[in-house]
Each structure stands twice: as structure tokens, then as C-alpha cells.
Amino acid sequence: MQWQYHVEEFSMADRWSKKRAADELQRFNDRLNQMGSDGWEMISYETVSLYGAFSQNLKGTTYLLFWKRQA
């Protein structure tokens, strides 16, 4: 069996209003479902915190999503 692999970045803001949180989570859900319907399975993810270059304050989080599907 042979596999294809795909890595993508998905970013989310650190501070959310309730509406922004709902919108971001819906966008994330939509992406997961889209990839699944295309035959991709998410096999892992890595969380990367994003900090401001000058302030060093947490600005948000990026997720590296690792996918595979049968070739």
C-alpha cells in the first residue's frame, strides 16, 4: 500500500469574541470535513504559539496538520 502525505497550517487568533470563536471553529470544522470527504485522514497535529516580534506577547496559535490518504 502506498500513501500520499500533506501538511498544512491552520491559524487561529488568541483573543476571540464569542462570535469570532464560533466562526473560527466552524471554519476549522469545515476544513476537517472537506479533507475527510477528499479521502484525507488527519494523523497528527502540532501546536505552534505565535509571539509578537517586538512585544513578545502571545498573538495567536498556528496548528500544523498532518494528513495521509491512500495513493
VOMI-302859 format. One record per atom (N, C-alpha, C, O, CB): y, x, z; atom name; residue number from 1. Coordinates in nm, 3 decimals. Atoms other than C-alpha are relative to their C-alpha. Glycine has a CB too. Layout:
+---------+---------+---------+-------+-----+
|      py |      px |      pz | atomo | num |
+---------+---------+---------+-------+-----+
|       Y |       X |       Z |    CA | NUM |
...
+---------+---------+---------+-------+-----+
% end
This chain:
+---------+---------+---------+-------+-----+
|      py |      px |      pz | atomo | num |
+---------+---------+---------+-------+-----+
|  -0.117 |   0.084 |   0.000 |     N |   1 |
|   0.000 |   0.000 |   0.000 |    CA |   1 |
|   0.124 |   0.088 |   0.000 |     C |   1 |
|   0.129 |   0.189 |   0.071 |     O |   1 |
|   0.000 |  -0.095 |   0.121 |    CB |   1 |
|  -0.125 |  -0.075 |   0.005 |     N |   2 |
|   0.349 |   0.125 |  -0.085 |    CA |   2 |
|   0.115 |  -0.087 |   0.052 |     C |   2 |
|   0.113 |  -0.209 |   0.038 |     O |   2 |
|   0.030 |   0.049 |  -0.145 |    CB |   2 |
|  -0.111 |   0.071 |  -0.061 |     N |   3 |
|   0.674 |   0.034 |   0.088 |    CA |   3 |
|   0.133 |   0.047 |  -0.059 |     C |   3 |
|   0.148 |   0.162 |  -0.099 |     O |   3 |
|   0.000 |   0.021 |   0.152 |    CB |   3 |
|  -0.139 |  -0.032 |   0.028 |     N |   4 |
|   1.040 |   0.023 |  -0.003 |    CA |   4 |
|   0.073 |  -0.004 |   0.134 |     C |   4 |
|   0.038 |  -0.083 |   0.221 |     O |   4 |
|   0.065 |  -0.100 |  -0.106 |    CB |   4 |
|  -0.078 |  -0.001 |  -0.123 |     N |   5 |
|   1.290 |   0.105 |   0.270 |    CA |   5 |
|   0.148 |  -0.017 |  -0.033 |     C |   5 |
|   0.194 |   0.023 |  -0.140 |     O |   5 |
|  -0.023 |   0.131 |   0.079 |    CB |   5 |
|  -0.143 |   0.026 |   0.020 |     N |   6 |
|   1.653 |   0.003 |   0.309 |    CA |   6 |
|   0.068 |   0.013 |   0.136 |     C |   6 |
|   0.018 |  -0.038 |   0.237 |     O |   6 |
|   0.025 |  -0.142 |  -0.064 |    CB |   6 |
|  -0.080 |  -0.013 |  -0.122 |     N |   7 |
|   1.915 |   0.096 |   0.569 |    CA |   7 |
|   0.138 |  -0.055 |  -0.031 |     C |   7 |
|   0.196 |  -0.022 |  -0.135 |     O |   7 |
|   0.008 |   0.149 |   0.051 |    CB |   7 |
|  -0.136 |   0.049 |   0.018 |     N |   8 |
|   2.243 |  -0.090 |   0.608 |    CA |   8 |
|   0.072 |  -0.005 |   0.133 |     C |   8 |
|   0.010 |  -0.007 |   0.239 |     O |   8 |
|   0.001 |  -0.138 |  -0.067 |    CB |   8 |
|  -0.085 |   0.005 |  -0.118 |     N |   9 |
|   2.531 |  -0.102 |   0.850 |    CA |   9 |
|   0.056 |  -0.141 |   0.016 |     C |   9 |
|   0.096 |  -0.203 |  -0.082 |     O |   9 |
|   0.115 |   0.105 |  -0.010 |    CB |   9 |
|  -0.058 |   0.130 |  -0.030 |     N |  10 |
|   2.647 |  -0.422 |   1.018 |    CA |  10 |
|   0.091 |   0.017 |   0.121 |     C |  10 |
|   0.043 |   0.051 |   0.229 |     O |  10 |
|  -0.111 |  -0.109 |   0.026 |    CB |  10 |
|  -0.097 |  -0.022 |  -0.108 |     N |  11 |
|   2.965 |  -0.405 |   1.229 |    CA |  11 |
|   0.046 |  -0.131 |   0.062 |     C |  11 |
|   0.055 |  -0.234 |  -0.005 |     O |  11 |
|   0.121 |   0.077 |  -0.053 |    CB |  11 |
|  -0.056 |   0.115 |  -0.073 |     N |  12 |
|   3.094 |  -0.643 |   1.492 |    CA |  12 |
|   0.112 |   0.050 |   0.088 |     C |  12 |
|   0.106 |   0.161 |   0.140 |     O |  12 |
|  -0.109 |  -0.073 |   0.084 |    CB |  12 |
|  -0.114 |  -0.036 |  -0.084 |     N |  13 |
|   3.424 |  -0.639 |   1.681 |    CA |  13 |
|  -0.041 |   0.000 |   0.147 |     C |  13 |
|  -0.135 |  -0.069 |   0.187 |     O |  13 |
|   0.117 |  -0.098 |  -0.023 |    CB |  13 |
|   0.032 |  -0.009 |  -0.143 |     N |  14 |
|   3.422 |  -0.553 |   2.050 |    CA |  14 |
|   0.051 |  -0.122 |   0.077 |     C |  14 |
|  -0.020 |  -0.176 |   0.161 |     O |  14 |
|   0.060 |   0.127 |   0.059 |    CB |  14 |
|  -0.059 |   0.112 |  -0.073 |     N |  15 |
|   3.655 |  -0.829 |   2.173 |    CA |  15 |
|   0.006 |  -0.121 |  -0.090 |     C |  15 |
|   0.068 |  -0.117 |  -0.196 |     O |  15 |
|   0.141 |   0.035 |   0.053 |    CB |  15 |
|   0.010 |   0.120 |   0.081 |     N |  16 |
|   3.588 |  -1.177 |   2.044 |    CA |  16 |
|   0.059 |  -0.119 |   0.071 |     C |  16 |
|   0.050 |  -0.133 |   0.193 |     O |  16 |
|  -0.145 |  -0.028 |  -0.036 |    CB |  16 |
|  -0.026 |   0.134 |  -0.050 |     N |  17 |
|   3.736 |  -1.517 |   2.086 |    CA |  17 |
|  -0.131 |  -0.076 |  -0.013 |     C |  17 |
|  -0.224 |  -0.027 |  -0.077 |     O |  17 |
|   0.119 |  -0.072 |  -0.079 |    CB |  17 |
|   0.124 |   0.078 |   0.013 |     N |  18 |
|   3.471 |  -1.788 |   2.118 |    CA |  18 |
|  -0.029 |  -0.033 |  -0.146 |     C |  18 |
|  -0.144 |  -0.029 |  -0.188 |     O |  18 |
|   0.009 |  -0.129 |   0.082 |    CB |  18 |
|   0.019 |   0.032 |   0.142 |     N |  19 |
|   3.528 |  -1.886 |   1.753 |    CA |  19 |
|  -0.045 |   0.124 |  -0.077 |     C |  19 |
|  -0.137 |   0.116 |  -0.159 |     O |  19 |
|   0.130 |  -0.056 |  -0.061 |    CB |  19 |
|   0.037 |  -0.124 |   0.070 |     N |  20 |
|   3.509 |  -1.525 |   1.632 |    CA |  20 |
|  -0.144 |   0.038 |   0.032 |     C |  20 |
|  -0.218 |   0.081 |  -0.057 |     O |  20 |
|   0.095 |   0.115 |   0.038 |    CB |  20 |
|   0.137 |  -0.031 |  -0.039 |     N |  21 |
|   3.188 |  -1.470 |   1.829 |    CA |  21 |
|  -0.099 |  -0.088 |  -0.075 |     C |  21 |
|  -0.200 |  -0.040 |  -0.126 |     O |  21 |
|  -0.019 |  -0.017 |   0.153 |    CB |  21 |
|   0.089 |   0.093 |   0.071 |     N |  22 |
|   3.030 |  -1.781 |   1.675 |    CA |  22 |
|  -0.005 |   0.036 |  -0.148 |     C |  22 |
|  -0.113 |   0.033 |  -0.208 |     O |  22 |
|   0.048 |  -0.146 |   0.018 |    CB |  22 |
|  -0.004 |  -0.037 |   0.142 |     N |  23 |
|   3.144 |  -1.675 |   1.324 |    CA |  23 |
|  -0.079 |   0.128 |  -0.027 |     C |  23 |
|  -0.155 |   0.135 |  -0.123 |     O |  23 |
|   0.145 |   0.018 |  -0.045 |    CB |  23 |
|   0.070 |  -0.128 |   0.018 |     N |  24 |
|   3.014 |  -1.318 |   1.364 |    CA |  24 |
|  -0.151 |  -0.017 |   0.015 |     C |  24 |
|  -0.229 |   0.038 |  -0.063 |     O |  24 |
|   0.051 |   0.104 |   0.101 |    CB |  24 |
|   0.143 |   0.021 |  -0.021 |     N |  25 |
|   2.678 |  -1.431 |   1.500 |    CA |  25 |
|  -0.061 |  -0.082 |  -0.114 |     C |  25 |
|  -0.176 |  -0.057 |  -0.153 |     O |  25 |
|  -0.025 |  -0.071 |   0.133 |    CB |  25 |
|   0.049 |   0.076 |   0.114 |     N |  26 |
|   2.643 |  -1.685 |   1.219 |    CA |  26 |
|  -0.013 |   0.089 |  -0.124 |     C |  26 |
|  -0.111 |   0.079 |  -0.198 |     O |  26 |
|   0.094 |  -0.118 |  -0.030 |    CB |  26 |
|   0.006 |  -0.094 |   0.114 |     N |  27 |
|   2.723 |  -1.415 |   0.960 |    CA |  27 |
|  -0.121 |   0.093 |   0.014 |     C |  27 |
|  -0.190 |   0.120 |  -0.084 |     O |  27 |
|   0.132 |   0.085 |  -0.008 |    CB |  27 |
|   0.114 |  -0.086 |  -0.025 |     N |  28 |
|   2.461 |  -1.189 |   1.121 |    CA |  28 |
|  -0.131 |  -0.076 |  -0.025 |     C |  28 |
|  -0.222 |  -0.023 |  -0.090 |     O |  28 |
|   0.003 |   0.052 |   0.144 |    CB |  28 |
|   0.117 |   0.086 |   0.024 |     N |  29 |
|   2.205 |  -1.472 |   1.122 |    CA |  29 |
|  -0.023 |  -0.023 |  -0.149 |     C |  29 |
|  -0.136 |  -0.013 |  -0.197 |     O |  29 |
|   0.017 |  -0.135 |   0.071 |    CB |  29 |
|   0.010 |   0.023 |   0.144 |     N |  30 |
|   2.278 |  -1.547 |   0.756 |    CA |  30 |
|  -0.054 |   0.123 |  -0.071 |     C |  30 |
|  -0.138 |   0.112 |  -0.161 |     O |  30 |
|   0.137 |  -0.038 |  -0.058 |    CB |  30 |
|   0.047 |  -0.125 |   0.062 |     N |  31 |
|   2.224 |  -1.181 |   0.663 |    CA |  31 |
|  -0.148 |   0.022 |   0.029 |     C |  31 |
|  -0.224 |   0.059 |  -0.060 |     O |  31 |
|   0.083 |   0.120 |   0.049 |    CB |  31 |
|   0.141 |  -0.016 |  -0.035 |     N |  32 |
|   1.893 |  -1.164 |   0.851 |    CA |  32 |
|  -0.087 |  -0.095 |  -0.083 |     C |  32 |
|  -0.190 |  -0.054 |  -0.136 |     O |  32 |
|  -0.021 |  -0.026 |   0.151 |    CB |  32 |
|   0.078 |   0.098 |   0.078 |     N |  33 |
|   1.770 |  -1.481 |   0.679 |    CA |  33 |
|  -0.002 |   0.032 |  -0.148 |     C |  33 |
|  -0.103 |   0.013 |  -0.215 |     O |  33 |
|   0.057 |  -0.139 |   0.021 |    CB |  33 |
|  -0.005 |  -0.038 |   0.141 |     N |  34 |
|   1.886 |  -1.361 |   0.337 |    CA |  34 |
|  -0.097 |   0.113 |  -0.030 |     C |  34 |
|  -0.173 |   0.108 |  -0.127 |     O |  34 |
|   0.142 |   0.041 |  -0.040 |    CB |  34 |
|   0.091 |  -0.113 |   0.020 |     N |  35 |
|   1.700 |  -1.033 |   0.372 |    CA |  35 |
|  -0.146 |  -0.045 |   0.014 |     C |  35 |
|  -0.231 |  -0.003 |  -0.064 |     O |  35 |
|   0.031 |   0.113 |   0.100 |    CB |  35 |
|   0.135 |   0.050 |  -0.018 |     N |  36 |
|   1.390 |  -1.213 |   0.502 |    CA |  36 |
|  -0.048 |  -0.080 |  -0.120 |     C |  36 |
|  -0.164 |  -0.068 |  -0.160 |     O |  36 |
|  -0.008 |  -0.085 |   0.124 |    CB |  36 |
|   0.041 |   0.079 |   0.117 |     N |  37 |
|   1.388 |  -1.453 |   0.207 |    CA |  37 |
|  -0.020 |   0.087 |  -0.124 |     C |  37 |
|  -0.086 |   0.046 |  -0.219 |     O |  37 |
|   0.104 |  -0.109 |  -0.029 |    CB |  37 |
|   0.020 |  -0.095 |   0.109 |     N |  38 |
|   1.407 |  -1.150 |  -0.025 |    CA |  38 |
|  -0.121 |   0.091 |   0.025 |     C |  38 |
|  -0.145 |   0.184 |  -0.051 |     O |  38 |
|   0.125 |   0.085 |  -0.020 |    CB |  38 |
|   0.122 |  -0.075 |  -0.028 |     N |  39 |
|   1.089 |  -1.013 |   0.135 |    CA |  39 |
|   0.016 |   0.119 |   0.093 |     C |  39 |
|  -0.080 |   0.192 |   0.117 |     O |  39 |
|  -0.057 |   0.047 |  -0.127 |    CB |  39 |
|  -0.024 |  -0.112 |  -0.089 |     N |  40 |
|   1.250 |  -0.761 |   0.370 |    CA |  40 |
|  -0.033 |  -0.038 |   0.144 |     C |  40 |
|  -0.008 |  -0.151 |   0.186 |     O |  40 |
|   0.146 |   0.047 |  -0.010 |    CB |  40 |
|   0.026 |   0.016 |  -0.143 |     N |  41 |
|   1.135 |  -0.721 |   0.731 |    CA |  41 |
|   0.081 |   0.106 |   0.074 |     C |  41 |
|   0.071 |   0.224 |   0.043 |     O |  41 |
|  -0.154 |   0.013 |   0.032 |    CB |  41 |
|  -0.074 |  -0.096 |  -0.080 |     N |  42 |
|   1.370 |  -0.562 |   0.983 |    CA |  42 |
|  -0.098 |   0.066 |   0.097 |     C |  42 |
|  -0.161 |  -0.002 |   0.178 |     O |  42 |
|   0.119 |  -0.068 |   0.075 |    CB |  42 |
|   0.098 |  -0.070 |  -0.083 |     N |  43 |
|   1.162 |  -0.295 |   1.153 |    CA |  43 |
|   0.063 |   0.070 |   0.119 |     C |  43 |
|  -0.007 |   0.107 |   0.214 |     O |  43 |
|  -0.075 |   0.101 |  -0.084 |    CB |  43 |
|  -0.067 |  -0.067 |  -0.111 |     N |  44 |
|   1.423 |  -0.138 |   1.378 |    CA |  44 |
|   0.151 |  -0.013 |  -0.018 |     C |  44 |
|   0.200 |  -0.050 |  -0.125 |     O |  44 |
|  -0.043 |   0.148 |   0.008 |    CB |  44 |
|  -0.145 |  -0.009 |   0.010 |     N |  45 |
|   1.792 |  -0.110 |   1.456 |    CA |  45 |
|   0.049 |   0.103 |   0.101 |     C |  45 |
|  -0.019 |   0.133 |   0.199 |     O |  45 |
|   0.068 |  -0.138 |   0.025 |    CB |  45 |
|  -0.062 |  -0.098 |  -0.088 |     N |  46 |
|   2.020 |   0.144 |   1.619 |    CA |  46 |
|   0.143 |  -0.047 |   0.026 |     C |  46 |
|   0.214 |  -0.085 |  -0.067 |     O |  46 |
|  -0.002 |   0.145 |  -0.062 |    CB |  46 |
|  -0.135 |   0.039 |  -0.038 |     N |  47 |
|   2.339 |   0.059 |   1.807 |    CA |  47 |
|   0.088 |   0.123 |   0.006 |     C |  47 |
|   0.053 |   0.223 |   0.069 |     O |  47 |
|   0.000 |  -0.074 |   0.135 |    CB |  47 |
|  -0.096 |  -0.111 |   0.000 |     N |  48 |
|   2.640 |   0.286 |   1.746 |    CA |  48 |
|   0.134 |  -0.055 |   0.049 |     C |  48 |
|   0.191 |  -0.143 |  -0.015 |     O |  48 |
|   0.012 |   0.065 |  -0.142 |    CB |  48 |
|  -0.130 |   0.042 |  -0.052 |     N |  49 |
|   2.953 |   0.240 |   1.958 |    CA |  49 |
|   0.111 |   0.070 |  -0.078 |     C |  49 |
|   0.101 |   0.189 |  -0.109 |     O |  49 |
|   0.012 |   0.031 |   0.152 |    CB |  49 |
|  -0.114 |  -0.053 |   0.075 |     N |  50 |
|   3.284 |   0.289 |   1.774 |    CA |  50 |
|   0.120 |   0.015 |   0.093 |     C |  50 |
|   0.160 |  -0.080 |   0.160 |     O |  50 |
|   0.034 |  -0.091 |  -0.120 |    CB |  50 |
|  -0.113 |  -0.029 |  -0.088 |     N |  51 |
|   3.574 |   0.453 |   1.958 |    CA |  51 |
|   0.121 |   0.037 |  -0.084 |     C |  51 |
|   0.108 |   0.095 |  -0.192 |     O |  51 |
|  -0.034 |   0.114 |   0.099 |    CB |  51 |
|  -0.124 |  -0.036 |   0.068 |     N |  52 |
|   3.938 |   0.492 |   1.855 |    CA |  52 |
|   0.019 |   0.150 |  -0.002 |     C |  52 |
|  -0.014 |   0.219 |   0.095 |     O |  52 |
|   0.120 |  -0.067 |   0.067 |    CB |  52 |
|  -0.017 |  -0.145 |   0.015 |     N |  53 |
|   4.028 |   0.839 |   1.726 |    CA |  53 |
|   0.099 |   0.056 |   0.102 |     C |  53 |
|   0.080 |   0.167 |   0.152 |     O |  53 |
|   0.046 |   0.032 |  -0.141 |    CB |  53 |
|  -0.101 |  -0.052 |  -0.092 |     N |  54 |
|   4.333 |   0.873 |   1.949 |    CA |  54 |
|  -0.017 |  -0.054 |   0.141 |     C |  54 |
|  -0.004 |   0.022 |   0.238 |     O |  54 |
|   0.138 |  -0.034 |  -0.051 |    CB |  54 |
|   0.009 |   0.061 |  -0.134 |     N |  55 |
|   4.278 |   0.632 |   2.238 |    CA |  55 |
|  -0.135 |   0.021 |   0.067 |     C |  55 |
|  -0.145 |   0.016 |   0.190 |     O |  55 |
|   0.029 |  -0.148 |  -0.010 |    CB |  55 |
|   0.138 |  -0.011 |  -0.049 |     N |  56 |
|   3.903 |   0.687 |   2.275 |    CA |  56 |
|  -0.048 |  -0.129 |   0.066 |     C |  56 |
|  -0.147 |  -0.129 |   0.139 |     O |  56 |
|  -0.010 |   0.114 |   0.099 |    CB |  56 |
|   0.042 |   0.131 |  -0.050 |     N |  57 |
|   3.883 |   0.316 |   2.364 |    CA |  57 |
|  -0.108 |  -0.058 |  -0.091 |     C |  57 |
|  -0.107 |  -0.035 |  -0.212 |     O |  57 |
|   0.120 |  -0.096 |   0.010 |    CB |  57 |
|   0.104 |   0.066 |   0.078 |     N |  58 |
|   3.580 |   0.118 |   2.254 |    CA |  58 |
|   0.064 |  -0.103 |  -0.093 |     C |  58 |
|   0.135 |  -0.192 |  -0.046 |     O |  58 |
|  -0.104 |  -0.066 |   0.092 |    CB |  58 |
|  -0.058 |   0.091 |   0.098 |     N |  59 |
|   3.678 |  -0.064 |   1.932 |    CA |  59 |
|  -0.100 |  -0.100 |  -0.055 |     C |  59 |
|  -0.061 |  -0.203 |  -0.110 |     O |  59 |
|   0.058 |   0.080 |  -0.114 |    CB |  59 |
|   0.101 |   0.090 |   0.052 |     N |  60 |
|   3.351 |  -0.226 |   1.839 |    CA |  60 |
|  -0.135 |   0.068 |  -0.004 |     C |  60 |
|  -0.154 |   0.178 |   0.050 |     O |  60 |
|   0.038 |  -0.049 |  -0.139 |    CB |  60 |
|   0.136 |  -0.050 |   0.009 |     N |  61 |
|   2.988 |  -0.174 |   1.762 |    CA |  61 |
|  -0.050 |  -0.015 |  -0.142 |     C |  61 |
|  -0.026 |  -0.116 |  -0.207 |     O |  61 |
|  -0.093 |  -0.075 |   0.098 |    CB |  61 |
|   0.067 |   0.005 |   0.129 |     N |  62 |
|   2.802 |  -0.092 |   1.443 |    CA |  62 |
|  -0.150 |   0.004 |   0.026 |     C |  62 |
|  -0.197 |   0.077 |   0.114 |     O |  62 |
|   0.045 |   0.116 |  -0.094 |    CB |  62 |
|   0.146 |  -0.001 |  -0.007 |     N |  63 |
|   2.434 |  -0.163 |   1.400 |    CA |  63 |
|  -0.053 |   0.056 |  -0.130 |     C |  63 |
|  -0.015 |   0.010 |  -0.237 |     O |  63 |
|  -0.057 |  -0.142 |   0.028 |    CB |  63 |
|   0.074 |  -0.048 |   0.117 |     N |  64 |
|   2.220 |   0.039 |   1.162 |    CA |  64 |
|  -0.130 |  -0.078 |  -0.001 |     C |  64 |
|  -0.210 |  -0.068 |   0.092 |     O |  64 |
|  -0.024 |   0.157 |   0.004 |    CB |  64 |
|   0.119 |   0.084 |   0.012 |     N |  65 |
|   1.950 |  -0.199 |   1.043 |    CA |  65 |
|  -0.097 |   0.067 |  -0.095 |     C |  65 |
|  -0.059 |   0.108 |  -0.205 |     O |  65 |
|   0.036 |  -0.143 |  -0.050 |    CB |  65 |
|   0.104 |  -0.065 |   0.079 |     N |  66 |
|   1.624 |  -0.055 |   0.909 |    CA |  66 |
|  -0.099 |  -0.107 |  -0.047 |     C |  66 |
|  -0.156 |  -0.181 |   0.034 |     O |  66 |
|  -0.072 |   0.113 |   0.082 |    CB |  66 |
|   0.083 |   0.104 |   0.062 |     N |  67 |
|   1.424 |  -0.273 |   0.669 |    CA |  67 |
|  -0.112 |   0.063 |  -0.082 |     C |  67 |
|  -0.101 |   0.177 |  -0.127 |     O |  67 |
|   0.085 |  -0.091 |  -0.089 |    CB |  67 |
|   0.105 |  -0.041 |   0.093 |     N |  68 |
|   1.099 |  -0.244 |   0.475 |    CA |  68 |
|  -0.056 |  -0.125 |  -0.068 |     C |  68 |
|  -0.051 |  -0.236 |  -0.014 |     O |  68 |
|  -0.114 |   0.080 |   0.074 |    CB |  68 |
|   0.075 |   0.104 |   0.070 |     N |  69 |
|   0.914 |  -0.451 |   0.219 |    CA |  69 |
|  -0.101 |   0.067 |  -0.091 |     C |  69 |
|  -0.086 |   0.182 |  -0.130 |     O |  69 |
|   0.095 |  -0.094 |  -0.080 |    CB |  69 |
|   0.104 |  -0.055 |   0.087 |     N |  70 |
|   0.608 |  -0.404 |   0.008 |    CA |  70 |
|   0.057 |   0.021 |  -0.139 |     C |  70 |
|   0.124 |  -0.066 |  -0.194 |     O |  70 |
|  -0.123 |  -0.092 |  -0.004 |    CB |  70 |
|  -0.051 |  -0.035 |   0.134 |     N |  71 |
|   0.686 |  -0.230 |  -0.322 |    CA |  71 |
|  -0.078 |  -0.072 |  -0.108 |     C |  71 |
|  -0.050 |  -0.056 |  -0.226 |     O |  71 |
|  -0.006 |   0.151 |  -0.024 |    CB |  71 |
+---------+---------+---------+-------+-----+
% end
